[in-house]
Amino acid sequence: MTEPSLDVVAIGNAIVDVIARADDELLAMHSLVKGSMQLVDTATAELLYDNMGPGLEMSGGSAANTLAGMAALGRSCAFIGQVRDDVLGKAFSHDIRALGIRFDTPARTEEPPTARCLIMVTPDAQRTMNTYLGASQHLPPAAIDADLIRSARILYLEGYLWDPEEPRSAMRGAMATAREAGREVAFTLSDAFVIERYRDDFRALIEDGLIDILFANEVEIMSLAQINDFEEAVALFAPKVSTLVVTRSEKGAIAIKNGERFECGAAPVREVVDTTGAGDLFAAGFLSGHVTGKGPVDCLAMGAIAAAEVISHYGARPETDLKALMGGFLHA
Amino acid sequence: MTEPSLDVVAIGNAIVDVIARADDELLAMHSLVKGSMQLVDTATAELLYDNMGPGLEMSGGSAANTLAGMAALGRSCAFIGQVRDDVLGKAFSHDIRALGIRFDTPARTEEPPTARCLIMVTPDAQRTMNTYLGASQHLPPAAIDADLIRSARILYLEGYLWDPEEPRSAMRGAMATAREAGREVAFTLSDAFVIERYRDDFRALIEDGLIDILFANEVEIMSLAQINDFEEAVALFAPKVSTLVVTRSEKGAIAIKNGERFECGAAPVREVVDTTGAGDLFAAGFLSGHVTGKGPVDCLAMGAIAAAEVISHYGARPETDLKALMGGFLHA
């Protein structure tokens, strides 16, 4: 088995975020569940957009955000995801490559357009996401370069991309390839509603030993377990993966690795502005520690620091120098 | 003469900004003059974009930014500018309407695409702008609704839009209409390089008494005068307009109204992040005071407060509640 040449390859939605401040009435008017992600069709996307305030457009996508954080921390990354050859697709491609992330998936030349996510940020800093999947749902299994998968220490997958059929199949293939090559597979559960739709699939992946590192938040791990007690839910899945990482917002996060439990508090934030990307950047910090041989406590701390940065401003990708924020952790 | 129903109607470039951090080497590599605006063709725009970091896309345009500030301060506004019916054009239109600004100019259905401005922000917070004018330069004189012009207390024009021929002609027509209706005309010189190209035109507008309120910064007023002494340059033009407003960055601003001179200092800023929009928002604060009957000192203070807000974050439109920042000025 050859040494991996990349730290991580991720498969995820290739999305441009449209971020706008919103009040609770707007969410209520459209029956939106605060903090969740819903998939919307063109008509709903247009209706919501018409009712949103002025937008800020930035490249997003859960796994792509995680890579943005890892690249900022000096890790070598590649991304696989589907855009169309339109203005937003060009912006997404430009932005991810400008971060030094390898991105070779050819753009589609036909409808639908590049995915966008209308993100409403309420004054309590919670984000409510309305995703129009567009081209992103057409990532074909053929887009998975097996050599690329084999070349990376970690394959990182987002649960959000389990919804559309082609990418799901593509991710299954990639997991098999990574497994055969002796690579680690990391998976984020993404969202409670996604779990509602694919609980059996996700549980089967875990039971079949296909996931090494599982990322979830409190709500997600309880939803996956269908148990209303956090500790019981954790106890159910911790033995089934090498590492289980559960984020708990302001209560910090825990990691359970080979039966041993580690905890860390949340990193301090002057003002929580927009929680979009908190989980994505936590994963970025954690995995950056992991691939450089840090122990779980350091990995958790790095996750907490990266998450704290991203929630202190609008947008789901880091704005300040993550390496500088990590201080001693990068050199320890 | 009927009472105006709107506070301001502005004619300006309809542009989406692409904002990215950049270092001085990038500017040097492309021979860009820091703090200036240059017009670029498609090929140059693509080359610069390829070399830029990840972008943040936001609606911009100088006069449109001024309206965003005035609308935030409770003023009634209308905008005239040209987009194409593409993704960026839709974003621009959505954003300006979401601010409560009337915007009825029909989108063009043919090439070129909606204008964009690649804005490089260096660590010293200076912005260097590279504008691809696209659809914006095709604003036809027919897009000027004379009734709309007559309905607004102030017609506000940006010097940037003097470059392309059709909008220049459209602005000349609008000025004549406003004049006949007894409305005030406000004009911003925009940029020293624009003045280089159109000094004679701008001087003629002033000599002909077509401009009531003239906005400039130090460099611009000296360039217009072709005099290297600030006070001499001010003395040359102050008698030719009702009100001359000159911004001086951290030195504050001056206004000379009917021969009397007023000054104010710069409003405090915790950290200057991005100076894009500083002049636009100064004009927004000043004009918001002016149309509500404030004296020049209050108008200057309101301009300084609005400018301070916009330079404290990335992007050229206000992010925080301008009304709240104005405090007593709005109710005095």
Interface residues (C-beta under 8 A of the other chain):
Chain A: V18 A20 Y49 D50 M52 G53 P54 G55 L56 E57 M58 S59 A68 D86 V87 L88 A91 H94 D95 I96 A98 L99 P113 G315 R317
Chain B: V18 A20 Y49 D50 M52 G53 P54 G55 L56 E57 M58 S59 A68 D86 V87 L88 A91 H94 D95 I96 A98 L99 P113 G315 R317
